[in-house]
Amino acid sequence: MKFGVALAAFPLIFFGELPDKTMFASLVLASRGRPLAVWLGAAAAFLVHVVIAVTIGVALFHLLPDRAIDILVAVMFAVGAVLAFRATEAGEEEGAEEVISETGTHAHRVALTAFVVIFVAEWGDLTQVLTANLAARTGEPVSVALGSALALWTVAAIAVVAGKTLVRLMPGVVLRRITGTVCILLAIVAAVEAVRA
């Protein structure tokens, strides 16, 4: 395991997930139920998605030649940048509220609801794509999984504890622009390496 890879994955996934619909889903669920139960359900769903993403990334790493991986990673980071720049905070917040239904007061029902909502909402999400890309690019699935999972768990914790304050302090548009810019830089790096390979 390389802690440098985990440290590199953490901020990219963290900023990619902050203004995401799943953050708003966690925030709304926490306002209706028990925050710890919401976090546990969200954390479990995120962990499942990280395992799926790094597995796909490792499969690509072993099946494709280096140049093809570099080209694929460059394209996927470019797509990630487009998704980051196109997403709007208001649209994602509305989407999250539509998905959420009333939860019971029991902690296990709240946790299960959070798990299902986050699990469904994360399919094909920007951070899942980025996690798969990082695993494919680095060939370090455990390190990428660690950094990605910690980032997603941190965002879930922020959402259930202080999500409203954070969104007021740093609008989702700014966070998406940071993520989009980082994705563009990573796409350029991957494209340059594909040309040099």
Backbone hydrogen bonds, N-H to C=O, Kabsch-Sander energy under -0.5 kcal/mol:
donor,donor_aa,acceptor,acceptor_aa,energy
3,F,1,M,-0.6
5,V,2,K,-0.5
6,A,2,K,-1.6
7,L,3,F,-2.7
8,A,4,G,-1.8
9,A,5,V,-2.3
10,F,6,A,-2.0
12,L,8,A,-0.9
13,I,9,A,-2.4
14,F,10,F,-2.9
15,F,11,P,-2.6
16,G,12,L,-1.6
17,E,13,I,-1.9
18,L,14,F,-1.7
20,D,17,E,-2.0
23,M,20,D,-0.7
24,F,20,D,-1.6
25,A,21,K,-2.3
26,S,22,T,-2.4
27,L,23,M,-2.3
28,V,24,F,-2.6
29,L,25,A,-2.8
30,A,26,S,-2.6
31,S,27,L,-1.5
32,R,28,V,-0.9
32,R,29,L,-0.7
33,G,29,L,-1.4
38,V,34,R,-2.3
39,W,35,P,-2.6
40,L,36,L,-2.6
41,G,37,A,-2.2
42,A,38,V,-2.7
43,A,39,W,-3.2
44,A,40,L,-2.0
45,A,41,G,-1.9
46,F,42,A,-2.7
47,L,43,A,-2.2
48,V,44,A,-1.9
49,H,45,A,-2.0
50,V,46,F,-2.5
51,V,47,L,-2.3
52,I,48,V,-2.1
53,A,49,H,-2.7
54,V,50,V,-2.8
55,T,51,V,-1.8
56,I,52,I,-2.1
57,G,53,A,-2.4
58,V,54,V,-2.7
59,A,55,T,-2.2
60,L,56,I,-2.2
61,F,57,G,-2.0
62,H,58,V,-2.0
63,L,59,A,-1.9
64,L,60,L,-2.3
69,I,65,P,-2.3
70,D,66,D,-2.7
71,I,67,R,-2.4
72,L,68,A,-2.9
73,V,69,I,-3.2
74,A,70,D,-2.4
75,V,71,I,-2.5
76,M,72,L,-2.8
77,F,73,V,-2.8
78,A,74,A,-2.1
79,V,75,V,-2.6
80,G,76,M,-2.7
81,A,77,F,-2.4
82,V,78,A,-2.2
83,L,79,V,-2.8
84,A,80,G,-2.5
85,F,81,A,-2.5
86,R,82,V,-2.1
87,A,83,L,-1.8
92,E,88,T,-2.0
93,E,89,E,-2.3
94,E,90,A,-2.2
95,G,91,G,-2.0
96,A,92,E,-2.2
97,E,93,E,-1.9
98,E,94,E,-1.7
99,V,95,G,-1.4
100,I,96,A,-1.3
110,V,106,H,-2.1
111,A,107,A,-2.7
112,L,108,H,-2.4
113,T,109,R,-2.5
114,A,110,V,-2.6
115,F,111,A,-2.5
116,V,112,L,-2.6
117,V,113,T,-2.7
118,I,114,A,-2.6
119,F,115,F,-2.9
120,V,116,V,-2.4
121,A,117,V,-2.4
122,E,118,I,-1.9
123,W,120,V,-0.9
125,D,122,E,-2.3
129,V,125,D,-2.2
130,L,126,L,-2.7
131,T,127,T,-2.2
132,A,128,Q,-2.1
133,N,129,V,-2.5
134,L,130,L,-2.8
135,A,131,T,-2.2
136,A,132,A,-2.4
137,R,133,N,-2.9
138,T,134,L,-2.7
139,G,135,A,-1.8
144,V,140,E,-2.5
145,A,141,P,-2.7
146,L,142,V,-2.4
147,G,143,S,-2.4
148,S,144,V,-2.9
149,A,145,A,-2.9
150,L,146,L,-2.4
151,A,147,G,-1.9
152,L,148,S,-2.7
153,W,149,A,-2.8
154,T,150,L,-2.1
155,V,151,A,-2.3
156,A,152,L,-2.3
157,A,153,W,-2.2
158,I,154,T,-2.7
159,A,155,V,-2.7
160,V,156,A,-2.2
161,V,157,A,-1.7
162,A,158,I,-2.7
163,G,159,A,-0.9
166,L,162,A,-2.1
167,V,163,G,-2.3
168,R,164,K,-1.6
169,L,165,T,-2.1
170,M,166,L,-3.1
174,V,171,P,-0.7
175,L,171,P,-1.7
176,R,172,G,-2.7
177,R,173,V,-2.1
178,I,174,V,-2.2
179,T,175,L,-2.3
180,G,176,R,-2.9
181,T,177,R,-2.4
182,V,178,I,-2.3
183,C,179,T,-2.4
184,I,180,G,-2.2
185,L,181,T,-2.3
186,L,182,V,-2.5
187,A,183,C,-2.5
188,I,184,I,-2.3
189,V,185,L,-2.3
190,A,186,L,-2.4
191,A,187,A,-2.4
192,V,188,I,-2.6
193,E,189,V,-2.2
194,A,190,A,-1.9
195,V,191,A,-2.0
196,R,192,V,-2.1
197,A,193,E,-1.3
